Amino acid sequence: MSAVLFDRPTRIGIVDDNESFRRALHSSLDRFPYLKVVAEAENGDEAIAMVKYLQPDVVLMDISMPVRDGIEATRIIKSEFPETKVIVLTMHTDPSFADKALQAGACEFLSKDCGKEELLKAIKECSTGPLKIVGHPPH
């Protein structure tokens, strides 16, 4: 039998200029013991500073924001902090946005109306986090 153990929760940063959306997402993710939201930012410059000082495992990044957009912030984060994973979470559904986000280094591109299960799956798949499988799988 195998068991899933966590050295520590996967650390999440949320970047979106919509405060209500950030707060709702923060509250939703905090319900999972294997996730910990460590910070919120409202633009790309704040996102870069957040990653520099708090080193989250995964950043959930919007695209359209003031000061610096999410595509450029993702490019900078991935250049300066390659171990941090970025999931673009946006209302934009045009495939050109997905292409730009992935070219900038995002590991996933999701619509804000994706389900909770899809978001959790993306976090798990993108995270290099502390998840360990211990024991032997059942036969």
Secondary structure, DSSP 8 states (H G I E B T S, - for coil): -EEEEESS-EEEEEE-S-HHHHHHHHHHHTTSTTEEEEEEESSHHHHHHHHHHH--SEEEE-SS-SSS-HHHHHHHHHHH-TTSEEEEEES---HHHHHHHHHHT-SEEEETTS-HHHHHHHHHHH---SEEEEE----
